[in-house]
Amino acid sequence: MITDFTCTHLDQEVLRIRLAPGLSANPMFSFRLRATRTGKVAFTWVDQHGTVTTAEALLTVT
């Protein structure tokens, strides 16, 4: 189960969510990010065992 989720853009935190017990083990949620500059977006989540996972992508603004 995921306990914490963070999104950063250009190394600036844009979203932080702390998930409470009783939610789905694999929750789905959405949010909007208004990017004005091209840069890295990183998604980091922590599970109940303390394992940290990060996924990154380049967000290109045209």
C-alpha positions, 0 to 999 in steps of 0.5 A: 500500500502506498503511504506517501506520494510526491510530484516535483517539477524542476525540483520544486515540489508541486504536490504532496499526498499522505494516504491514510489506511483504508484506501485502495492498495493501488489508488488512482488520483489525478491533478493538474500541473501548469508548466511554463518551462520545459523540465523534469517531472518526478513522481515519488511514492513510499509504500508501507514497508518504507520502499521508495520508488521514483519515476521521471519524465521530461515535460516539454513545453512548446 
